[in-house]
Amino acid sequence: MPELPEVESAAVIARRALVGRTLASVVAHHPSQRRSLPARVARRIVGRRVVRVERHGKHQHFVLDDGAVIAVHFRMNGDWEVGRAGDPLARFARITFTASDGVRLSLVDSRALCTAAYHAPGAPPVLALGPEPDDLTTAWLGGVLARRRGPIKPVLLDQRVVAGLGNIYVAEALWRARVHPAREARALGDVQLRALVRGIKAAIADGFARQGRSRDGSRAHPFKVYDREGRPCARCGTPVARVTQSGRSTYYCPGCQRTA
């Protein structure tokens, strides 16, 4: 699933493509997307100018000149593709936004899980999100975790705790903080909380360093534990392990991420 760095990189693409331009057509090409953006609603958007594209956690908001908002979420593997009106449509194009000058922004998604929903002027999307990693503090994280039962890894995937985190960067942050993913969230002490805040910020910074487009690491900025089962830990050499938590794969180092 695209996480904060990937979604911000995508939002940059959307800004370059559409901000300042007037929409000439908005078309949902798949039944799943037509449920959230039916043709009668899409027609309200035509003729409106995109004034900005905001990112809130993993959400992208196209703000129009009348105050309306198109709220976009990639879900599992959505992304943007930029082209021109008249170009062959991408195989998995689910929604297309075409500007009056011919620029076309396509929301592509092989699984057709992505969504785009119209919010009328004066009725913006209501998002239940915690702070973004850059704004995260030890006091906030400690206060939230003190009220949460269960292992720390699934808790951090809750967008109300930290906005924009997902499976990849939570695993990376816990490795950096030397916190075992099964450690109970409310049992973390001050030292671990401070380390975890630093780890979250560093993991996200790594995501931006790989320009938010590579989801499998890179030679310059490889992942520390994510998707590295059986490979030696970059810190202690212990083979990286994988367990399943809440239906998701969790990668960690048994040598330097201990349960106590």
N, C-alpha and C positions, 0 to 999 in steps of 0.2 A: 504494500500500500504506500502511495506517495506520502511522505512525511513533511515536516515544516520546510526543510531546505529545498526539497523537490517542488513543493507547492509554491514557495516564493519564487523559485526560478521560473515556474510556469506562469505565475502572475506577471513577471517581467515581460514574458512573451506576449501575454494578453494586452498589457499596457501599450507596448510598442505597436501592436496590431490595431487596436481599436480606440484608444483614448484620443479624444478630439475629433473622431469621425462619427458620421451619422449612419445609423443602421438602415439599410435598404431592404433586408430580408432576414428573418430568423426562422429556421426550419428544424423541427425535430424529425429525424429520419427513422426512428425505431419506436415500436409501441411502448417500450419501457419509459423512454424519455417523453413521449407524447402524453403520458399520464401526469407528469409534473409540469409540462409546458405544452398544453394543447394549442392547436392552431388559433383558436379564438383569443387566447391569451397572448400568443406570439405576435398577433397583429397589433396589439397595443404598443409593442416595442418599436415597430417599424416607424421611422421618421424621428426617432429620439437620438440624441447625441450622447456618447459615452464620455462622462467627464472625469472619471477615475476608476481604477481597479484596486480594491482594497483586499488585503489578506488578513484573516482572523483565524489563527491556528491553521487548520487544514482547509478552511473555507475561503472561497474567492467571491467577492461581491463586485459586480459591475454596477456602478452608480450612474444613473441617467440624468439628463438635464432637467427633468421634471421631479427629481427626487426618488423615483422608483428604483428598485434594486433587483438585479438578476443574481440570485444566489446559486453558485456552482460548487459542487463537491465531486471530486474525482472518484471517491470510493476506493475500489481495489487497485485499478491500474489505468485510470483515465489520464489523458494528456492533451496538449494543444498541438495542432498542426496548422501552419500558416501557408496560405496559397492565394490564388486569384480566382475570381468568379470565372467560370468556364473551364477551369482545370478539372481533370478527372477527380471525382470524389474519392477520398481515402476509403479503403475497404471497410474499416470499422468506424467511420464517421457517424456519430449519433446525433449531434446538433451542429448546425452551421450558422455562424453570424457573418453576414456579408455587408460590408460598408458601401456607401454610395460611390466611392471611388474604385470599387472592385476588390479591395482587400477582403479575404475570407479567412475567418478563424474557425477551425473545425475542432470540436470536442470528440476525440477518438477514444474508443474503449472496447476492447475485444470481448469483454464480458457483459457489456451493456448495463452496468450497474450505476454509472455516473448519473448525476441529477443536475438539473437547472430549473429553478423555480422563480416565478415573478412575484415581487412584493410591491404593492401599490405605494404611491407617495404617502408618506406619513405612517406607514406600517412596515418599518424595516424588520429584517429577520432578528429574532431573539435567540441569542446564543448563550448557552451555559458553559462558559470557558474559564479556566483558571488563567494565571498570568503566563505570558510567553517566557521562554527560557531566559531571555535577556533581562527580564524584569523579576525573575524568580529570586526570592530571598530565603534564607534559612528559617527565619521566623514564620513566614507563610507556610513553607513546606512542613515544618515541624508541627504547626497548629493543625494543618489538614490531616497529616498522617496519624497524629495522636488520636483521632476519632475514627480511624479506619482499621478494621480487622482484615486478616488475610495477608498473603505474601506480597511483598513490595512490588514485584514485577507487574502483576495484573493491576494493582492499584495505580501505578504510574501511567498505565494505558488509558485511564479515565481522563477525558479531556477537561473535566472540572478541576483536576489537580494541577496539571501543567498543559497548556494549550500547544498542540502541534506535535507532541511526542507520539511515537508509534513503536512497533516491535523492534525495529532496527536500533533506533537511538536510545531506547530504554536499556537494551542489552549492553550497548556500548557504554552508557553512563554508569551502569552498575559495575561493569568491569573496572572502569576508571576509579570508582569509589571503593573498590574491593568489597562490595556488598553482595552477598549471595542472593540470587533472585527469589529464593523461598523464605528469606528472612521476614518475619512478621513486620508489617509496615510501622505499627505503633511502637515497636521495640527498638527502633533506631535511636541511638544516643546523639548528643550534640556533635561529637566528632564525626560520626558517620553522616549526619545530616549536612554538615558543612562540606564534606567530601562529595556527597551526592549532588549538591547544588553545583559545585565546581565541575563534577563529571558530566552533568547534563549540559552545562554551557559549553564545555570542551567538545562533547560529542556532536552537538549541533554546529559548532564552529567547523569541525571536520567535514560535516555535511556540506557546508557552504564552500569549504576549500576545494571540494571535488565538484563545485559549481552546481550542486543540487540536481545534477542530471544522471549521475551514475548510481545505480541502486545496488551494485555488487562490489563496491570499493574500487580502488584504482591502485596502480603501482606506486604513485606518489602518496596516496592517502588510503592505505588499506584498512579494512575494518579490523578491529582488535579481536573480537570474538564472534561477531555475527556471521553465520554461515561458514564457520571454520571448524566444524566438528572433527576431532581427531588430529588437528594440526597443533603444533606446539604454541603455548601461550607466549606472546611477545615479551612478557614480563618475567615469568618463572620457568617456562619450558614445559609445563604440565600440559598434556593433551586437552584441548577444549572439549567440553561435554555438551550434550544437548538433552533437554527434558521437555515435556509438554506441559504447559500451564494454560488453563482456560482455552484449550484447543489450539494454542499457538506454540510454535517452537521457540524455546528459550536456550540461548547459548551462554556458557559461562565457563570460568576456569576453576576446577575443584581445588587447585593448589593455592590460589590467592584470593578466592572469594569463598570464604568459609561461613558456615551457618552460625557460628558464634564468635 
